Amino acid sequence: MVEGPAVQARIAARLRAAGCVFAEDEAKILLDSASGDELETLIARRIAGEPLEILVGWAEFAGIRVAVAPGLFVPRQRSELLVRLAVAATPAGGTVADICCGTGAIAAAIARRRPDATVVAADLDPDAAACARRNLPASAQVYTGDLLAPLPRSLRGRLPVIVANAPYVPTADIALMPREAREYERMVTLDGGADGLSIQRRVLAQAVDWLTAEGTVIVETSRRQADLSMDAADAAGLRGRIEYDGESDAWAMAATRH
Ligand SMILES: C[S@@+](CC[C@H](N)C(=O)[O-])C[C@H]1O[C@@H](n2cnc3c(N)ncnc32)[C@H](O)[C@@H]1O
C-alpha cells in the first residue's frame, strides 16, 4: 500500500535531480508504463535526456493520446490553437488537409472534434506518414511527399481548410533549442531555413491553388515571426490575421483570399 507512492516519489526525486521539470507527473507515467528492469531502463534513458513521449510511445495532445515514434516531432500543446482555428473554419462536411502532419496529432484532434469532416494528411518523412496512419481514423488518407504535392489533384480548389505546423525554427537557433528537441527530433522537423519561414512561404504559395474561394490556410508562427508570416501571406496573394493564445503562448496566422 505504502510502496506505490514511495516508489513513485523516489523515481520523481531522481528525475528532478536530472532536471525534469514535471518530475512527479513523469514518474507516474513511467511507473504506469513499465516495471522491473524495463522500468529502470526507461528511467535511465529519461535521465540521459530522451523525451518521455518517445520512451512511452505516446503523447497527450488536445485531449487525445497520440502515438509517437523515435525521430518524429513530439506534438506541442501550443499547437492546439491550430486545431481550434481549423475546427472553427471547417464548414459542415468539409475537407481539412493537415500538411507537415508529423504524427498526425493535429489532424487526429480535428477528426475527433469534427467527425462530419474529411481529414487528409501528408508529410515528407515516410516514418511520420506511417505514424499518422496509426493515429488517424481508417477513413483518413495519409500521403507521403513535399507539402501539398502528394494530395490527389481532385482536391485542387476544393479544400476549405489547410492547416500546417511546418518547421519554423531559424537554422541558427536550432543549437539553442532544448536538448530533447535538438538531439531527438530530426532536423527536417525543425529547420525552417535562415529566417525560419522558408517552408511556410512555400505552403502559403501552394495553398492558393488548393483552397476553395472562401478557404483558409492556418499556420503556426511565433511572436517574433508573426510579421514575417503576414508578409508571406501577402506575397502569396492572401490576407493574413494573427491569432494568439496567451495561456499556451501560441501564435498562429489564418489567411484567406479576402
Ligand atoms: C514542426 S513538425 C510538426 C509536426 C506536426 N504537424 C505537429 O504539430 O506535431 C514539422 C513536420 O514537417 C515535416 N516536413 C518538413 N519539410 C516538409 C516538406 N517539405 N513537406 C512535407 N512535410 C515536411 C517534417 O517531417 C515534420 O513532421
PDBQT file of the ligand as one rigid body, heavy atoms in Angstrom, charges set to zero:
ROOT
HETATM    1  C1  LIG A 301       7.234  21.032 -36.642  1.00  0.00    +0.000 C 
HETATM    2  S1  LIG A 301       6.893  19.405 -37.235  1.00  0.00    +0.000 S 
HETATM    3  C2  LIG A 301       5.130  19.402 -36.999  1.00  0.00    +0.000 C 
HETATM    4  C3  LIG A 301       4.508  18.045 -36.967  1.00  0.00    +0.000 C 
HETATM    5  C4  LIG A 301       3.013  18.059 -36.600  1.00  0.00    +0.000 C 
HETATM    6  N1  LIG A 301       2.266  18.875 -37.514  1.00  0.00    +0.000 N 
HETATM    7  C5  LIG A 301       2.806  18.552 -35.186  1.00  0.00    +0.000 C 
HETATM    8  O1  LIG A 301       2.446  19.711 -34.990  1.00  0.00    +0.000 OA
HETATM    9  O2  LIG A 301       3.024  17.765 -34.266  1.00  0.00    +0.000 OA
HETATM   10  C6  LIG A 301       7.085  19.646 -38.966  1.00  0.00    +0.000 C 
HETATM   11  C7  LIG A 301       6.825  18.439 -39.858  1.00  0.00    +0.000 C 
HETATM   12  O3  LIG A 301       7.007  18.880 -41.217  1.00  0.00    +0.000 OA
HETATM   13  C8  LIG A 301       7.579  17.831 -41.969  1.00  0.00    +0.000 C 
HETATM   14  N2  LIG A 301       8.200  18.435 -43.165  1.00  0.00    +0.000 N 
HETATM   15  C9  LIG A 301       9.341  19.151 -43.256  1.00  0.00    +0.000 A 
HETATM   16  N3  LIG A 301       9.534  19.581 -44.517  1.00  0.00    +0.000 NA
HETATM   17  C10 LIG A 301       8.467  19.127 -45.240  1.00  0.00    +0.000 A 
HETATM   18  C11 LIG A 301       8.076  19.246 -46.609  1.00  0.00    +0.000 A 
HETATM   19  N4  LIG A 301       8.825  19.926 -47.479  1.00  0.00    +0.000 N 
HETATM   20  N5  LIG A 301       6.931  18.647 -46.997  1.00  0.00    +0.000 NA
HETATM   21  C12 LIG A 301       6.167  17.949 -46.113  1.00  0.00    +0.000 A 
HETATM   22  N6  LIG A 301       6.479  17.801 -44.807  1.00  0.00    +0.000 NA
HETATM   23  C13 LIG A 301       7.609  18.386 -44.375  1.00  0.00    +0.000 A 
HETATM   24  C14 LIG A 301       8.543  17.155 -41.011  1.00  0.00    +0.000 C 
HETATM   25  O4  LIG A 301       8.824  15.843 -41.410  1.00  0.00    +0.000 OA
HETATM   26  C15 LIG A 301       7.752  17.253 -39.694  1.00  0.00    +0.000 C 
HETATM   27  O5  LIG A 301       6.998  16.085 -39.483  1.00  0.00    +0.000 OA
ENDROOT
TORSDOF 0
